Amino acid sequence: MTSTPPLCANAVSPVLNDVESLRGEVEQLHQIINQQQVIIDQLSTDNKILKARISQLEKELEAQKKLKGKPKLKASRLNETKPTDKDPDKRRASGKRSKKGGFGVDKPWKIEPENLPKGAKLHQYREYDVQELTIERCNIRFLLGEYILPDGSIVRAQLPPEYQHTGHFGPVLVSYILHEHYQNRVPQPLIREQLNDWGIDISTGQINRILSEGLDEFVTEQSAVLKEGLSTCAYIHTDDTGARHDGKNGYCTVVGNDLFSYFKSSQSKSRVNFLEVLQGGTLSYVLNDESRDYLEMSGLAAKHLSTLSFSSTVLATEHEQWEEYLSSVGICTPNAIRVVTEAALLGGLIESGVSAQLIILSDGAGQFNLLVHALCWIHAERSIRKLEGSTARFRQNIDEVQGLIWDYYQELKAYQLAPSETEKQRLDQRFDEIFGRCYLQHATLSNALLQFRSKKEQLLQVLDAPDIPLHNNQAESDIRERVIRQKISGGTRSQLGRQARDTMVGLKKTCRKLGVSFWEYLLSRVRGDPSIESLAELLKRKAMESKQVAQAT
């Protein structure tokens, strides 16, 4: 049996050294790993902080530049099936109106089959309706008889009444030119090109004369519409926009409501100009009791107020006469002239039959602050929407106030449908709760709320008159017509052209609001027949009907 020789001490020593070396390396690796883990944790934390900061900066950039956020696209609803109580077996299109209900046959055209065999018997005629338009030139040559009487005098035949006022162009052609330009916004050169293609020999100058001259009847009717609208309706809306005339910048003001529209262009947008617009072209300067109240509210100096006498007497009907009156009473400073002129025009307006309680709804421009002034909520809210939220907290405050405003707006809309004294008091108190807030760290928001509080009476006119709109959108829609027309045809050059554009655009919109065909209206007025009643009378009747319905409900 052999024995294993013992290990030598010198042989064991290298092995132990290698183990210790490996242990040291492992410890070093552990330390490196721990250090790297600390660095990774720190970088992860920094990364989260940077991501949050980037998101905050993006929101602030959007708020500063008024950029819209990512659009919220809703899922398509094309494939949704709407619940219905109708019979599922009923034909889907059967709910539509009948297209043949108002179909008037102007030209029956009977057609027989070709190569009909002998012995065939007629079963029926199948109806197949086609709508067609006939466009053809129709030149008329009137032969007007002239007879000499025994005494030497001459008797001459006269043109038919509808052709006596349109010159060498018939009433249908004149109405068509007016309709194309004022209804369809077709420029004069294109109207001429179209008519020439149809064989009508007419120049651009002749078209211009038709569009701007000989419209006195329309101007008179438009003035009557304004007068009736101001004296009959409970409220009007108003707005203005820029309007070029004779190569110079000017303004166009619109006055109306849901029953009429009236346009007037001028070189000013002052309160004096607005009062002249309301008077409809026939100026009347009167210093009555309402004028005295206006002067006292405007702070006219006592020395000027003492020189004026107040009554229902018309002091002037022209600018020159009024200037002479002001000179006679010693009023010569610009501010005093302006204030007294405003008061006199206001007095003349009231003496003409306009109620001192007429509500004027506007976007808040100072020249419209007359009589009973109501403000548009959409324009008022813009003061909040335009605020800059430089921090997340400020943006949260703005969003909070906007939410409260629009919730309150919906409550006002509900009040209009069912007004009551209890709800009126609640909404009045709710206004104070919303706009009585104070954000100490957000001064601009607090100032905006202060502006709301200062205009409370004007914003809450709807509580006393539920029939008036809460916004001025309809006036902006009306005035947009002038903006579009100016982009297409440019500004006006002559005074007749400016008057014609104001008049015809106003009548067109009035016809639309009263449910009258503008084409039929033009034919009626150009021909001189009474088939379309006076727009002023129609407006008056509809306004009275609306009042009766409101009182009944």
Phi, psi and omega in degrees: 000129183260150180251148180280132181288145180292148179289150180273144180300327181290334180282327182286328186301316179297324180296314180299323179296321180294322180295314180297322179297317179295320178300319179297318179295321179297318179298319178296319178296320177299317179297317179297318179297316180297319178297317179295324178295321177297316179297318180298315179299319180294317179296322178296318178296316178298322180297318178296318180297317181294321178298317178296320180294318178299316178299318179296317180295323178297318178295319179295322178295318177297320180292321181292318183268004181057040180276147177277145178286187179298129183297139177265102183268118179279154179296148180297139180253013183295328184266003179286143177257122181275135178295143180216148178264001182284162179295123182295338180277353183284141181300136189299321184273004185289345179279350181286160178289152179288128179283346181258003183297320180250023183280114177260126182277116178263333184215095174290138183226106183268129181236131178257151177298148176279149179051050181292124180295154178293146178089356180288137180249140179293125177266308179189171172251118180280129182278133176221107188267137178228131174267129183225160179234130179257118178239115180208149177287144179222089178276126183250132173246107179279133175253098186269114183291141175233128183235139177262125179276162181305330181278002177095350178285159184245133175253125183243140174288150181251154176296154173304149185307320184290347180255003186278343186242003184249007178068222184270016177232130185292165183296326179292318179295316178298316179297322179296317179297315178298318181293317181297319184281314187270335177268313186259000175061032179279126180294160184300316180300324180288326176297315179298316180299318180295315181293323176297323177297332180270004178091013178269122180270099183213143181261166177296325177296321178293321177296319179298320179294321178297323184281340187234343183247156177069029182252026184301323180296321178292320179297317179297318181292323178296320177296322178294323177297315179298313182299316180292321180296318180290326184273340185256320187279154182278338181210161171225155170249160182208154178196167177216165180207168178289146180211118180283138176214128178055039178076010181236151178287136176217201184219154173233130181249137176247139175231135179176195172198208183282001180244341182204165175220140180223128181245145176212124179260146180201180180264003184223158173233030182282174177291326175299316179297318181297320178294323176293323176298315180296332179282349171073030175092348177248098187287144178213116180257115181225133174254095180250195183297321177297325177296319179297317178299320180296317181295320179294320179292327181280352177077035178296139182302143183299326181295328177281321182296327182287340181275352185260145173246146188240125178199187180266012182285136176282118184274332181197156176233004178220160181300317183297317178298320181292321178297322177295320179296315180299320179294324182293333180259008173079022177262112186225347179284145185304316183293318179294320177300315181298311185294316181292324177296317177300317181295320181291319177294322176296318177297319177296325178295316181291321179294337179282356177117000178279132182288142175291348179261011178297130180270130178248113181264125183217179179274002178106001177297140188298328183292343181267359184280080181223162178051236176256108188265129176242144183252151178279128180290328180296314179292322180296322182292338181299331179297332176277318183295330183278354181294146180264121176265094185284343178230165179298325180293318179296317179297323178295320178297317180296315179298322180297315181293318179299319178298318178296321181297313184286331172296318178294324178299318178294325177294322177295322177296319178294324178296323180299328181282328181217075182289145176206158182293323179296314180293326178298314179295321180295317180293326177295317178290323180296325176301315180295325180293320183286310188266002173272003180291155179224121178256100187299324183273354183232083188295321183296323178292319178297322178293322178296319177294326177296322177297321176300315182296324180290340181250023184302313183299319181287327179284334184254025174299336181296336179293328178268336180227082185297344183281344182281148179292161176271353183221169182252027185298324183294323177294320178293325176294320178297311185290337178297333177302317180291324179296313180296317182296322179291325177293328182278310188251358181078189180280179179262158181249311183263160177295323177296321179295319178294317179296320180296318181295314178300314185294309187289325177293320178295317179293322178300313181290325177296317177302316181297318181290330180270000179077028180254135176293122180296326178295313178295324178297314180298314179302317181297315183287320181291322178285337181082022178259155184268028183295329176252120183291167180303131180296327178296318179292320178296319177299315181300316181294318180292324178294320178293322177297319179296320178295320179295320178295317180296320179291326180290329181268000000 
